[in-house]
Amino acid sequence: MATCVATPNIAFVKYWGKRDERLHLPVAGSVSMTLDETLASRTTVDFGGFPEDSFVLDGRKGEFPDVIGEIRERAGIARLKARIVSRNNFPPAAGLASSASGFAALVVAATDAAGLRLSGRDLSVLARKGSGSACRSVVGGFAEWRAGKRRDGSDSYAEQIAPARHWRGLVDLAIVLDGARKKMPSRAGMRQTVATSDLYGARVAGMAAKISECRRAIIERDAPALFALVMRESNNMHAVMLDTWPPISYMNDESRKAVCVIHELVNNGREPVCGYTFDAGPNPHIITTRRRTGGIIKALKEGGVKVRRALVCGAGDGPRIVRG
């Protein structure tokens, strides 16, 4: 038995779209920051002589993850059943990357419980098979997910750009506007976009340059460049979603109100203070520095944004096994 705590990541450059849905292979790469344990999934995996496999997520029975079968085969314990219990301290399926932290915690806990000692690359590949973005959450700090070219996905994994300590002042201010489960799951949305969006090809063509610029901004701790990049990248992805047929809109009126407030802050200030980014959900992630968070929250509220909860997450060190 083993227990692991893992955290979501926030993508600065997002991968929206897959070339292989079964293996979760992306059309293009992405870049992210793994968050600290302000947002976290805690997963316990127990292999034993149980009558059947079971998986409980946030107190409810869930679909048993396929990746456990591969882990059992590798460890030579195929006859053992698994009991899995996982819990998130934040809303699932609301654009806060609960699948990323959940599958990262699952894979790390399961391999430890099975007695496997895998490389970071192998763990990333396994996590990706559960949820694409989970491959980045097994890497601490700042990570790039390489899309890869092989059909079997063996060259599609995340690797670290810089450790969490590289940019301790940088934070993700996660603003919870709506904790409801989204109507369009990310996987279905991606499939629809790839099949129907006229703008998608142009997005993919520009991804390599965005990833290169994002890596540079992280390595050089160039906050103005990073803030501008994440906003334009987020807007591009959501524009492609709107170009999908029928159109997809994860953002709502409160999301758009938050965008307007942030642009007022950015345009009226003498120096860039932050940049917003939205995953597949209505909740903005505002990339900024820790000392700016109070002022940004105040500005959002004064601008009429209905902030239900504000969470300040710095860069995290990646999954950890909980002993005892």
N, C-alpha and C positions, 0 to 999 in steps of 0.2 A: 504494500500500500504506500502511496505517496500523495502529498498535497502540494500544489503549486499556486502561487499568486502571480498573475500576469496582467499587463495593462494594455489599453488601446494605444493606437498611434494616430496621429493626425497627419494626413498626407498634404504636403506642400504642392507637389505635382501628383496628380491623380491618374489612375490607370483606366478608368471607365471603358470597359469593353474587353471581351475575351476571344482568343482564337481557338480555345478548346475549353468547353464548359465543364467537361467531366474532370479534367485535371486542373482546372482554374488557371489556365495559362493566359496571360494578358496579351493584348495586341501591342501595347507599349509599356515601358518601364514606369517607375514612379519613385518619389522621394518623400520621406516622412520623418517625424520626430516621435519616438516612443515616449509615452507620458509616464509620470510618476504615479504612485499608488493612490492618488486622490480619486481616480477612477480605476477600478480593478475587478477582475474575475478571480475567484478562489475555487479551485477544482480539486477534488479528491478522487483518485482512481485506485480501486482495490481489485486485484486478480485473485480468484479462489475457486473453490468447488461449489459455486452457487448453481441453482437450478437453471437460471437464465441470465442473459445480459440485462442490465437496466441502466437508465440514464434519467436523472432528475435535474431540471434546470429551474432555479428560483422557485423550488417547491412543487413543480409540476412535471409530470412524466413527459419526456421529450423523445425525439427520434434518435435511435442509437447511432453514433458516428461511425462511418465505414472505416475511417483511418485506424481504428482500434484493431481491426482484423489484420492489417499489415504489420502493426507493431507486435501482435502476438506471434505471427509467423516468423518475424525476424528474431524474436526472443526464444522461439522453440516452446511456447506455452499455448499452442493453438487450442488445447482442450480446456483451458481455464476460462471461466466466464468473468465478466467485469461488472462491478458496481461503480457507477460514476455519479457523483453529486457535485453540481456546480452552482455558484451563486454570484450574481453581479451586484455591485453597490450603486448602480445607475440604470436608467431605463433601457431595455433592449429594443432593437429595431426602430430607433428614433434618430438615426444619423450620428450616434455616438460610438460607433465601432465596437459594439459588444461582441460581435462574431470574431473580431480580430483578437481581442483579449481572451475570449472563451476558448478558441481553438489553440492559441499559444499555450495557455495554462493546461489544456487537455493533453497536448502532445508531450510537453515537458514532464507532467506528472505521470503519464502513462509509460513513457520510456524509462523513467526512473524506477517506477514500480515493477517494470518488467526486467530490470537489471541491465538495460542497454546503456551504453555510453557512446553517444553519437556526437559528431561534430556539429558546430553551429550551422553549417551549410545543410547537413542532413536533416536537422531539426526544422530548418526553414522550409525545406522541400516538403516534409511531412505536414507541417502546419498549413502550407499552401493548399494541400489536397482537401483540407476541411473548409477553409475560407481563404480566398486570395490574399486579402490584406493581413491575415494572421502571420504570413511569412515574414512580415516586417516587425511584428510585435515580439518575435523571439530574439530580435536584435536590439540591444540597448542603444540609447543615444539617438543618433541621426543615421538613417539607413537608406540605401537605394535598392529597390527591387529590380533586378535585371530580368527583362522579359524572356531572354533566351530564344533559341531557334530550334532546338531539338524537339521532335514530336513527343518524346516520352517525358519532357519537362525536367530532365536531370540538370539542365543549365539555367533553370528559372528559379531563382532564390534571392534572398536579401543579404546584403553585406553592409557592414558598418562604414559610414563616412567619417564619423567622429564620435567619441564617447560622450555621455551625458555631461560630464564635467567641462567639456570644451566650451559650452555656452550656457552657463548656469543662470544667467540673468534673463534668458529668453523663456517666455511662458506661453501656454495656450490658455486663454481666458474663455472657457466653455460656458456659453450662455444658454440655459435651458428655457426655451419659450414654450415648447410643446413636448410632453413626454409620451404622447400617444404612439401606438404602433403605426408605422407608415403603411399606406394603402398599396403601394407598388413596391414589392421586394426589390432589392438592388439587382439581383441576378436577372430577374425578368426585365427590369428597366434597361440593363446593359444589352441584353439580347435584342430588345426592340430598337434601341439606338443604332447598333451595328447594322441591323437589317434595313433601316428606313431613313436615317439621317443623311441629307445631302452634304452637310457640313462636316461629317465625321472624318472623311479622308483628309481634309485640311488640318483638322486637329491632330491627327496621328502624325502627319508630316512635320509638324512643329515640335513634337515631343522631345526629340533628342536635344535640340537647342535649349529647351526649357530645363531639362534635367541637368545639362552641363552648367547652365547659369545658376541653378539652385545649389548644386554642389559647391560652386565657387563662393556664393554668398554665405553658405554655412561655414566653409573652411576659413574664410576671411572675416567671419562675423560681421557681414555687411547688412545691417538691419534695414536701411532704406531700400536696398535692392530686394531683399527678401520680402518685405511688406508689400511692395508693388507687385512682385511676381506672384505671390499667393492670391492676391485679389484678382488679378487678370486671369490667372489660371482657373480659379473657381468660377469666374464669370463665363469663361470659355466653355467649361464643362456643362454648366447649366444652360448655356445658349444651345449647345448641341442637344441637350435633353429636350428643350422646347422645339427644336427642329425635328425631333423624332415624330413619327406619325402612328397613332394619335400622340399628341404632345405629352411630355411628362413634366410635372412641376412638383418638386419636393419642397421648395420654398413657399412661404405663405405671406400674408400681408405684414405680419410682425417681422418676418425675416427681412423683407424689403425696407421696412421702416428702420431696422438696425443698420442696413447698408447705407441708407441716407445719412444717418447720424455719424457713422464712421467716416464717410467721405467729407462731411463738414469738419470733423476733427482734423483729418489729414490735410484738407485744403486750407484751413484757417490757421494751422500751426506753423511755426517757424521751422520746425523739423518734423520729419515723419515720426509718428508715434505708434502706429499699429497697422495691421492689415487683416481683413476678414477672409475666412474661407468656409465654405459649406460642403459637407459630404452629402450623402443621399438622405437628407432630412432637413427640417426647418431651422435647426439650431445653429447659430453662428459660432465659429471658433475664431477668436480674435487673437492673432499672434502679436505679441507685444513684449515689453519688458516689465518685470515684476513691479517696479515703482509706479508704473502708469496705470495699473489695473483699477485702483480706486476711482481715479478720474474718469476712466472709460465707463465704468458701471454707472457712475453719477450722470454722465452725459447721456447714456442710453435711457435711463429712467426719466430724465428731464425732457428727452425727446419723445416721450410717450411710449417707449418700448415696454411691453409687459414682461419684465424679467421675473421668471418664477424661481430661478436659482442661478447662481454664478459660482463657477468652480475654477480655481486657479491651479493649473497643472504645469509643473516644470518638466524638464527632460528626465526620463527615468532610465534605470540601469538594465531593464529587461526582466524576464521571469526569474523567480527564485523559488527554490524548494523550501517548504516550511517543515522544520524538524521539531519533533516533540509534540 
